[in-house]
Amino acid sequence: CAHVQAAAFLPLVIGAIAGWMPAWMLFASVTLYWAAGMGTGSAWNTWITTIVPPRVRSRYFASRTRLAQVGILGGLIAGGLVLELLVRGQGRAESGVAWFALLFGVALLARVVSANRLAATSEPVPMPPDHRSVGWRELISTRKGPAGRVLVYMLAVQVFVQLSGPYFGPYMRVQLGMSYLTFMTLAAASFVGKMAGLSVLGVMPRFFGPRRMLWVGGLGIIPMAGLWVVSDAFWYLLLLQMVSGVVWATYEMGTSLLVFETVPPRE
């Protein structure tokens, strides 16, 4: 799945070099990227619990997520600066669309390296002897149990978050007329907030527990999208993005730990 995710960048690289690609191919590539990425999730969750002992899990995942956010932040800054310099140097982004090939090419290579590192990592407990697939009927019937409630809640959050997600980019670039540099800065602020939050969240599960973290994070993300209509001032949006990063970090840490606690490895 990780290698397939890397391959999803290839049509984007070719389209950028050509300067054009059909809309359906663009959507197909992005869909393949996210589907393959999400497809690694359940196997990775089972596998990583055999590597990371429960006693260090909260600290480990806080550190790991913080490093991942540093990587994402670096990619955002590099991509934003490349596109901003391109626009300033050539007047409009469309005149240098081939530069997108460089950005997608770097992403492709990074994911290939990541996939190879995953493949090279040991698997101390291969497959649980009682491992089995959970059918739809059984999955639905478990919705009243701890694991079912967590999964249904996560599904509901993602469905409704994705309804607002696609509008942020066009709103910032077209409606507010932001430059790539401003766009990148606001996007980066969210990850800075996440990293700052994760510095504290690593020790929180020991005192508050993942369920309380999920309550705080879940309630915190509810007003985040709506608060964008209050003001379009840059400093207000910058602060809002940083707060958003903190509450999303709390939510993600709570859900991750609860999934490890409530879903048996064999399932």
BALUM-92594 format. One record per residue (C-alpha): z, y, x. Coordinates in steps of 0.001 Angstrom, whole numbers, padded with zeros to 6 digits. Each point is the difference from the previous one (the first is absolute). Layout:
N
+---------+---------+---------+
!      up !   north !    east !
+---------+---------+---------+
!       Z !       Y !       X !
...
+---------+---------+---------+
END
This chain:
267
+---------+---------+---------+
!      up !   north !    east !
+---------+---------+---------+
!  000000 !  000000 !  000000 !
!  000808 !  002413 !  002833 !
! -003384 ! -000653 !  001640 !
! -001754 !  000402 ! -003352 !
!  001780 !  003328 ! -000386 !
! -001364 !  001071 !  003379 !
! -003506 ! -001073 ! -001048 !
!  000235 !  002271 ! -003061 !
! -000379 !  002981 !  002352 !
! -003404 ! -001173 !  001258 !
! -002064 !  001227 ! -003007 !
!  001834 !  003346 !  000243 !
! -000939 !  000315 !  003692 !
! -003644 ! -000832 ! -000765 !
! -000079 !  002389 ! -002964 !
!  001456 !  002809 !  002104 !
! -002587 ! -000529 !  002739 !
! -002783 ! -000087 ! -002598 !
!  001445 !  003083 ! -001717 !
! -000132 ! -001632 ! -003430 !
!  001140 ! -003074 ! -001900 !
! -000114 ! -001031 ! -003678 !
!  003122 !  000875 ! -001991 !
!  000453 ! -003657 ! -001023 !
!  000070 ! -001063 !  003672 !
!  002620 !  002626 !  000795 !
!  002226 ! -001220 ! -002849 !
! -000651 ! -003648 !  000914 !
!  001044 !  000604 !  003622 !
!  003190 !  001813 ! -001000 !
!  000797 ! -002695 ! -002582 !
! -000489 ! -002746 !  002596 !
!  002218 !  001882 !  002448 !
!  002904 !  000286 ! -002445 !
! -000448 ! -003491 ! -001502 !
!  000035 ! -001664 !  003429 !
!  002961 !  002111 !  001090 !
!  002022 ! -000822 ! -003106 !
! -001086 ! -003651 !  000325 !
!  001998 ! -000322 !  003220 !
!  003201 !  001137 ! -001727 !
!  001471 ! -003140 ! -001527 !
! -000701 ! -002163 !  003066 !
!  001349 !  002690 !  002325 !
!  003192 !  000405 ! -002053 !
!  000717 ! -003728 !  000245 !
! -000901 ! -000212 !  003680 !
!  001953 !  003045 !  001184 !
!  003254 ! -001259 ! -001564 !
! -000170 ! -003044 !  002319 !
! -000225 !  002317 !  003019 !
!  002477 !  002775 ! -000851 !
!  003594 ! -001169 ! -000716 !
!  001691 !  001514 ! -003097 !
!  002742 !  001677 !  002055 !
! -002482 !  002310 !  001781 !
! -002641 !  000204 ! -002734 !
!  000792 !  003480 ! -001350 !
!  000109 !  001549 !  003492 !
! -003126 ! -001846 !  001090 !
! -002075 !  001027 ! -003007 !
!  001192 !  003588 !  000247 !
! -001129 !  000094 !  003654 !
! -003244 ! -001847 ! -000703 !
! -000896 !  002263 ! -002916 !
!  000849 !  003065 !  002061 !
! -002396 ! -001149 !  002749 !
! -002675 ! -000705 ! -002614 !
!  000451 !  003516 ! -001377 !
! -000435 !  001386 !  003540 !
! -003305 ! -001876 !  000205 !
! -001158 !  001304 ! -003382 !
!  001090 !  003516 !  000950 !
! -001968 ! -000227 !  003242 !
! -003090 ! -001133 ! -001903 !
!  000365 !  002822 ! -002525 !
!  000364 !  002645 !  002704 !
! -002918 ! -001337 !  002039 !
! -002255 ! -000325 ! -003047 !
!  000963 !  003393 ! -001378 !
! -000585 !  001757 !  003315 !
! -003374 ! -001698 !  000544 !
! -001213 !  001010 ! -003451 !
!  001404 !  003531 !  000266 !
! -001641 !  000594 !  003388 !
! -003214 ! -001434 ! -001403 !
! -000013 !  002394 ! -002941 !
!  000797 !  003012 !  002193 !
! -002638 ! -000925 !  002554 !
! -002822 ! -000869 ! -002384 !
!  000798 !  001997 ! -003113 !
!  000272 ! -002901 ! -002426 !
!  001187 ! -003598 !  000138 !
! -003238 ! -001428 ! -001392 !
! -001922 !  001117 !  003106 !
!  002060 ! -002302 !  002177 !
!  000740 ! -002920 ! -002282 !
! -000605 ! -002399 !  002913 !
!  003415 !  001019 !  001361 !
!  001463 ! -002079 ! -002823 !
! -001529 ! -003015 !  001786 !
!  002330 !  000705 !  002934 !
!  003068 !  000134 ! -002244 !
! -000932 ! -003169 ! -001920 !
! -000939 ! -001717 !  003279 !
!  003417 !  000714 !  001518 !
!  001655 ! -001319 ! -003181 !
! -002116 ! -003167 !  000200 !
!  000959 ! -000668 !  003623 !
!  003683 !  000711 ! -000684 !
!  000055 ! -002511 ! -002858 !
! -001757 ! -002636 !  002113 !
!  002666 !  000418 !  002695 !
!  002693 ! -000199 ! -002687 !
! -001506 ! -003174 ! -001481 !
! -000180 ! -001639 !  003433 !
!  003666 !  000854 !  000660 !
!  000959 ! -001529 ! -003359 !
! -001915 ! -003170 !  000867 !
!  001721 ! -000211 !  003394 !
!  003537 !  000232 ! -001424 !
!  001895 ! -003259 ! -000337 !
!  000993 ! -001592 ! -003271 !
!  003420 ! -001620 !  000619 !
!  000244 ! -001431 ! -003528 !
! -003566 ! -000845 ! -001021 !
! -000030 ! -000781 ! -003718 !
!  003120 ! -000765 ! -002050 !
! -000095 ! -003733 ! -000871 !
!  000334 !  000811 ! -003711 !
! -002570 !  002814 !  000093 !
! -001983 !  000306 ! -003210 !
! -002211 !  002365 ! -001928 !
!  001494 !  001774 ! -003008 !
! -002281 ! -000035 ! -003047 !
! -000509 !  002910 ! -002399 !
!  002172 ! -001517 ! -002716 !
!  002875 ! -000615 !  002385 !
! -000424 !  003460 !  001507 !
!  000222 !  001582 ! -003465 !
!  002994 ! -002141 ! -000902 !
!  001911 !  001222 !  003071 !
! -000287 !  003658 ! -001017 !
!  003564 ! -000048 ! -001355 !
!  001444 ! -001258 !  003275 !
!  000817 !  002176 !  003052 !
! -003334 ! -000686 !  001750 !
! -002007 !  000517 ! -003192 !
!  001683 !  003322 ! -000767 !
! -000690 !  001322 !  003510 !
! -003665 ! -001062 ! -000095 !
! -000607 !  001404 ! -003499 !
!  001636 !  003270 !  001023 !
! -002104 !  000266 !  003183 !
! -003157 ! -000749 ! -001996 !
!  000814 !  002697 ! -002563 !
!  000694 !  002581 !  002716 !
! -003259 ! -000737 !  001815 !
! -002118 !  000084 ! -003172 !
!  001241 !  003447 ! -000989 !
!  000063 !  001428 !  003528 !
! -003640 ! -001013 !  000455 !
! -000924 !  001991 ! -003114 !
!  000944 !  003237 !  001755 !
! -000841 ! -000982 !  003580 !
! -003806 !  000491 ! -000056 !
!  000350 !  003628 ! -001153 !
!  002005 !  001321 !  002938 !
! -002829 !  000087 !  002537 !
! -002561 !  001795 ! -002222 !
!  002703 !  002347 ! -001315 !
!  001060 !  001027 !  003501 !
! -003501 !  000273 !  001477 !
! -001960 !  001402 ! -002974 !
!  002396 !  001673 ! -002440 !
!  002321 !  001510 !  002616 !
! -002754 !  000409 !  002606 !
!  002093 ! -001441 !  002827 !
! -001480 ! -000470 !  003449 !
!  000088 ! -003433 !  001623 !
!  002783 !  001311 !  002241 !
!  002186 !  001049 ! -002952 !
! -000807 ! -003222 ! -001833 !
!  000978 ! -002017 !  003061 !
!  003229 !  001982 !  000453 !
!  001138 ! -000627 ! -003565 !
! -000920 ! -003682 !  000182 !
!  001853 ! -000294 !  003313 !
!  003099 !  001683 ! -001461 !
!  000486 ! -002956 ! -002338 !
!  000082 ! -002405 !  002948 !
!  002344 !  002279 !  001943 !
!  002324 ! -000137 ! -003020 !
! -000266 ! -003784 ! -000024 !
!  000843 ! -000254 !  003677 !
!  002962 !  002339 ! -000406 !
!  001217 ! -001975 ! -002995 !
! -000388 ! -003337 !  001779 !
!  002231 !  001225 !  002833 !
!  002855 ! -000031 ! -002532 !
! -001166 ! -002795 ! -002303 !
!  000369 ! -002708 !  002636 !
!  003790 ! -000026 ! -000473 !
!  000125 !  000871 ! -003718 !
! -000487 ! -003537 ! -001395 !
!  003298 ! -001066 !  001577 !
!  001917 !  002667 ! -001919 !
! -001989 !  000524 ! -003209 !
! -002101 ! -003162 ! -000378 !
! -003761 ! -000200 ! -000683 !
!  000440 !  000251 ! -003791 !
!  001639 !  003416 !  000200 !
! -002666 !  001092 !  002485 !
! -002661 ! -001065 ! -002496 !
!  001683 !  002031 ! -002760 !
!  000111 !  003120 !  002181 !
! -003553 ! -000405 !  001270 !
! -001422 ! -000994 ! -003390 !
!  001513 !  002990 ! -001777 !
! -000953 !  002292 !  002869 !
! -003736 ! -000742 ! -000078 !
! -000327 !  000689 ! -003750 !
! -000248 !  003830 !  000182 !
! -001886 !  000205 !  003316 !
! -003560 !  000215 ! -001398 !
!  000991 !  002391 ! -002787 !
!  001629 !  002433 !  002432 !
! -003436 !  000780 !  001464 !
! -000754 !  002234 ! -002993 !
!  003006 !  002267 !  000690 !
! -001645 !  001840 !  002901 !
! -002943 ! -000338 !  002371 !
!  001748 !  001913 !  002822 !
! -000414 ! -001863 !  003296 !
!  003693 !  000039 !  001013 !
!  001069 ! -001232 ! -003431 !
! -002483 ! -002888 !  000122 !
!  001049 ! -000801 !  003578 !
!  003654 ! -000315 ! -001046 !
! -000990 ! -001994 ! -003092 !
! -001986 ! -002447 !  002136 !
!  002935 ! -000525 !  002369 !
!  002397 ! -000666 ! -002903 !
! -002604 ! -002341 ! -001488 !
! -000115 ! -001931 !  003270 !
!  003777 ! -000472 ! -000030 !
!  000147 ! -001315 ! -003584 !
! -003000 ! -002293 !  000539 !
!  001639 ! -001397 !  003141 !
!  003137 ! -000713 ! -002039 !
! -002015 ! -001716 ! -002731 !
! -002059 ! -002097 !  002431 !
!  003018 ! -001089 !  002020 !
!  001856 ! -000991 ! -003178 !
! -002915 ! -002004 ! -001417 !
! -000720 ! -001730 !  003320 !
!  003580 ! -001191 !  000423 !
!  000254 ! -001069 ! -003651 !
! -003203 ! -002053 !  000238 !
!  001412 ! -001804 !  003042 !
!  003274 ! -000608 ! -001830 !
! -001286 ! -001073 ! -003428 !
! -003283 ! -001887 !  000590 !
!  000583 ! -003459 !  001530 !
! -002111 ! -000612 !  003143 !
! -001469 ! -003138 ! -001568 !
! -001572 !  002141 ! -002718 !
+---------+---------+---------+
END
